[in-house]
Amino acid sequence: MKKTIFTGAGVAIITPMNADDSINYDKLGELIDFNIDNGTDAIIICGTTGESATMTDDEHIECIRYAVEKTAHRVPVIAGTGSNHTEYAVNLSKKAEELGADALLCVTPYYNKTSQAGLVAHFTAIAEAVELPIILYNVPSRTGVNILPETLKKLSAIDNIVAVKEASGNISQVAKVAALCGNDLDIYSGNDDQIIPVMSLGGKGVISVLSNCMPFETHEIAALCLENKYDEAREKAYKVLDFTNALFCDVNPIPVKEALNLMGFEVGECRLPLIKMSDEKIAALKDTMTQIGLVK
């Protein structure tokens, strides 16, 4: 049986920006502490929610370095190092390993895409280049590529490919992955509204956007699932469901950054091409936050 990287709720942490569009590392440190102090089980740096797609190479590396040093082994740090260019992903993964990351999150190739056989070749090349455990990231709505369960079965035979972040939204597919891969591949929900169904199929937790704003509550939902207390988990999930949905009323991470700003964290705006939400969407988001006491 492979070693599990984490169980519970890992935060897909946002990248705060200064007014001049540079990265606000002091604020990133504040958010890391806020999450760890409130029960978050892992820090996922430079993922989709962290706007890695608009980072320079130097920024990407510095964010990983900063997160590793700031976290200081309190929880695992999982570095997003995926790319649509295999050699680039290999080199970035090697660098993250040198910087002390505990694991890697590697998304499927996007835009140029590839076949299922190409996915096996791509992820095998990354896995052979590092010793760190790897979480594959399946998010076909963004990449245009779906990792089929049979492909995950093949990849699960590789020692350091240990998990998948499943954001396909297809629960039937998650069930098939669980059935095919068993203990050879951990499954994390990539969608906050599917924590309970994914974990009921044996998932180990969630890589969460919601945790940015509600780390304790998200951790608690996942922890209850791990204890097979699904009735209690559902009750807690229902209480934050409207807010969870509101966090995806626009392109992620636009709403979650807006929510954090409404909470007083002053994390700045997203980088172009992502733009500020409409006033109507902000008002609707704030209303869901008021209902659960996140803002007054």
Secondary structure, 3 states (H helix, E strand, C coil): CCCCCCCEEEEECCCCECCCCCECHHHHHHHHHHHHHCCCCEEEECCCCCCHHHCCHHHHHHHHHHHHHHHCCCCCEEEECCCCCHHHHHHHHHHHHHHCCCEEEEECCCCCCCCHHHHHHHHHHHHHHCCCCEEEEECHHHHCCCCCHHHHHHHCCCCCEEEEEECCCCHHHHHHHHHHHHHHCEEEECCHHHHHHHHHCCCCEEEECHHHCCHHHHHHHHHHHHCCCHHHHHHHHHHCHHHHHHCCCCCCCHHHHHHHHHCCCCCCCCCCCCCCCCHHHHHHHHHHHHHCCCCC
